[in-house]
């Protein structure tokens, strides 16, 4: 496994997820991370926000 590629992927993924959760637009994230395809940004953001506002979170109130 190439550590440089893994590190770059982790940084892009973390930045995409964190900034999306703070309200940054998809276009702005793409410019910063140099992504050419929206699908990649969507994939990063969806993976990072999987447990935020999901349906099972209501169970903690029961």
C-alpha positions as CSV (number, residue, x, y, z in Angstrom):
1,X,0.0,0.0,0.0
2,X,1.3,3.4,-0.9
3,X,1.3,5.6,2.2
4,X,1.4,8.8,0.2
5,X,-1.8,7.9,-1.7
6,X,-3.5,6.8,1.5
7,X,-2.6,10.0,3.3
8,X,-3.8,12.2,0.4
9,X,-7.1,10.2,0.2
10,X,-7.7,10.6,4.0
11,X,-7.0,14.3,3.9
12,X,-9.3,14.8,0.9
13,X,-12.0,12.7,2.5
14,X,-11.8,14.4,5.9
15,X,-11.7,17.9,4.5
16,X,-14.7,17.1,2.2
17,X,-16.8,15.7,5.0
18,X,-15.9,18.3,7.6
19,X,-16.5,21.3,5.3
20,X,-19.7,19.9,4.0
21,X,-21.0,19.5,7.5
22,X,-20.1,23.2,8.1
23,X,-22.1,24.2,5.1
24,X,-19.4,24.5,2.4
25,X,-20.8,24.0,-1.1
26,X,-20.0,21.0,-3.3
27,X,-18.4,23.3,-5.9
28,X,-16.1,24.9,-3.3
29,X,-15.1,21.5,-2.0
30,X,-14.3,20.3,-5.5
31,X,-12.1,23.3,-6.1
32,X,-10.2,22.9,-2.9
33,X,-9.7,19.1,-3.2
34,X,-9.2,19.3,-7.0
35,X,-11.9,16.7,-7.6
36,X,-13.2,16.6,-11.1
37,X,-16.3,14.5,-10.4
38,X,-19.1,15.4,-8.0
39,X,-19.7,11.7,-7.3
40,X,-16.4,11.5,-5.5
41,X,-17.2,14.4,-3.2
42,X,-20.7,12.9,-2.6
43,X,-19.1,9.6,-1.7
44,X,-16.8,11.2,0.8
45,X,-19.5,13.3,2.4
46,X,-22.1,10.5,2.5
47,X,-19.6,8.2,4.2
48,X,-18.6,10.8,6.8
49,X,-22.2,11.9,7.6
50,X,-23.7,8.4,7.7
51,X,-24.5,8.6,11.4
52,X,-25.6,12.2,11.6
53,X,-29.4,12.7,11.5
54,X,-30.1,9.0,10.7
55,X,-33.4,7.4,11.5
56,X,-32.1,5.3,14.4
57,X,-31.0,8.4,16.3
58,X,-34.6,8.8,17.6
59,X,-34.2,5.6,19.6
60,X,-32.1,7.5,22.2
61,X,-35.2,9.4,23.2
62,X,-37.2,6.3,24.0
